[in-house]
């Protein structure tokens, strides 16, 4: 009897990739891409939070510079319509001369926003002297009425 001739295709090793292995590689690639997308979103969220923090710090610095002339420093932004970008240089530093110019321009249009003395002055609500150890006597009270 003659032996059957071995087929060349049957001589392939069994470790050749089949469709199941291709699906696993695709799944691993998707997992890795999803991991990088997650890291990207986390980095974007941190960047956004940092930008907000820097913006609020810059605003606080501008308001502290504007407070010497304005009674309410935030009026520079709210009423004056100025933005942080108008008052910072390209590197992001606050330019004090730009803040002064913006405050002067706002005060030229709205002089009532100026930081000035209170209209009533000191009406005695705040005791400026030291508090006496004992209350005044009736004789001391009557001395003030004779004037």
C-alpha positions as CSV (number, residue, x, y, z in Angstrom):
1,X,0.0,0.0,0.0
2,X,1.1,3.4,-0.7
3,X,1.4,6.0,2.0
4,X,-0.5,9.2,1.6
5,X,1.5,12.2,0.6
6,X,1.7,14.8,3.2
7,X,0.0,18.0,2.4
8,X,2.2,21.1,2.5
9,X,-0.5,23.2,4.2
10,X,-0.7,20.7,7.1
11,X,3.0,21.3,7.8
12,X,2.3,24.8,9.0
13,X,2.9,25.3,12.7
14,X,-0.1,25.6,14.8
15,X,1.1,28.9,16.3
16,X,0.1,30.8,13.2
17,X,-2.2,33.7,14.0
18,X,-5.9,33.0,13.5
19,X,-8.8,35.4,13.7
20,X,-9.1,35.1,17.5
21,X,-5.5,36.4,17.9
22,X,-6.2,39.4,15.6
23,X,-9.2,40.3,17.8
24,X,-7.0,40.2,20.9
25,X,-4.5,42.5,19.3
26,X,-7.2,44.9,18.4
27,X,-8.7,44.7,21.8
28,X,-5.3,45.4,23.4
29,X,-4.8,48.4,21.1
30,X,-8.2,49.8,22.0
31,X,-7.4,49.4,25.7
32,X,-4.1,51.2,25.3
33,X,-5.8,54.0,23.3
34,X,-8.5,54.3,25.9
35,X,-5.8,54.5,28.6
36,X,-4.1,57.4,26.7
37,X,-7.4,59.2,26.1
38,X,-8.1,59.0,29.9
39,X,-4.7,60.4,30.7
40,X,-5.3,63.1,28.1
41,X,-8.6,64.1,29.7
42,X,-7.0,64.1,33.2
43,X,-4.2,66.4,31.9
44,X,-6.7,68.7,30.2
45,X,-8.7,69.0,33.4
46,X,-5.6,69.8,35.5
47,X,-4.5,72.4,32.9
48,X,-8.0,74.0,33.0
49,X,-7.9,74.1,36.8
50,X,-4.5,75.7,36.7
51,X,-5.5,78.3,34.2
52,X,-8.5,79.2,36.4
53,X,-6.2,79.6,39.4
54,X,-3.7,81.7,37.5
55,X,-6.5,83.9,36.2
56,X,-7.9,84.5,39.7
57,X,-4.5,85.3,41.0
58,X,-3.9,87.8,38.2
59,X,-7.3,89.4,38.8
60,X,-6.5,89.7,42.6
61,X,-3.2,91.4,41.7
62,X,-4.9,93.8,39.4
63,X,-7.6,94.6,41.9
64,X,-5.0,95.3,44.6
65,X,-3.4,97.8,42.3
66,X,-6.7,99.4,41.4
67,X,-7.9,99.6,45.0
68,X,-5.7,102.6,45.7
69,X,-7.9,104.8,43.3
70,X,-11.2,102.9,43.1
71,X,-13.6,102.4,46.0
72,X,-14.6,99.0,44.6
73,X,-11.6,97.5,42.8
74,X,-13.7,94.9,40.8
75,X,-15.5,97.9,39.1
76,X,-12.5,98.0,36.8
77,X,-13.7,94.7,35.3
78,X,-17.4,94.9,35.9
79,X,-18.1,98.5,34.9
80,X,-14.9,99.4,32.9
81,X,-15.1,96.3,30.7
82,X,-11.4,95.6,31.0
83,X,-10.1,92.0,30.8
84,X,-7.0,90.4,32.2
85,X,-5.5,90.1,28.7
86,X,-5.7,93.9,28.4
87,X,-3.6,94.4,31.5
88,X,-0.9,91.7,31.0
89,X,2.1,91.5,28.8
90,X,2.7,88.6,26.4
91,X,4.4,86.6,29.2
92,X,1.4,87.0,31.4
93,X,2.8,89.5,33.9
94,X,0.5,92.3,35.1
95,X,1.6,95.7,33.8
96,X,1.0,98.3,36.5
97,X,1.1,101.2,34.1
98,X,-1.7,99.6,32.0
99,X,-3.7,99.1,35.2
100,X,-3.2,102.8,36.1
101,X,-4.2,103.9,32.7
102,X,-7.4,101.7,32.7
103,X,-8.3,103.1,36.2
104,X,-7.8,106.7,35.0
105,X,-9.9,106.1,31.9
106,X,-12.7,104.6,34.1
107,X,-12.5,107.5,36.5
108,X,-12.7,110.0,33.7
109,X,-16.0,108.5,32.6
110,X,-17.3,107.7,36.1
111,X,-15.7,110.0,38.8
112,X,-18.1,108.7,41.4
113,X,-16.2,105.4,41.6
114,X,-13.2,107.2,43.0
115,X,-11.9,106.1,46.4
116,X,-12.4,109.0,48.7
117,X,-13.4,110.0,52.1
118,X,-16.7,108.9,53.4
119,X,-19.4,111.6,53.0
120,X,-20.3,111.7,56.7
121,X,-16.8,111.7,58.2
122,X,-16.3,110.6,61.7
123,X,-19.7,110.8,63.6
124,X,-18.4,109.2,66.8
125,X,-19.4,105.6,66.1
126,X,-15.9,104.5,66.4
127,X,-14.2,105.3,69.7
128,X,-10.7,106.6,68.8
129,X,-9.5,107.2,72.4
130,X,-9.0,104.6,75.1
131,X,-12.0,103.4,77.0
132,X,-12.1,104.8,80.5
133,X,-11.8,102.4,83.4
134,X,-14.9,103.7,85.2
135,X,-18.1,105.2,83.8
136,X,-18.4,109.0,84.1
137,X,-19.9,110.5,87.2
138,X,-23.1,112.7,87.2
139,X,-20.9,115.7,87.9
140,X,-18.7,115.1,84.8
141,X,-21.9,114.6,82.7
142,X,-23.3,118.0,83.9
143,X,-20.0,119.7,83.1
144,X,-20.5,119.0,79.4
145,X,-24.1,120.4,79.3
146,X,-23.0,123.9,80.5
147,X,-21.1,124.7,77.4
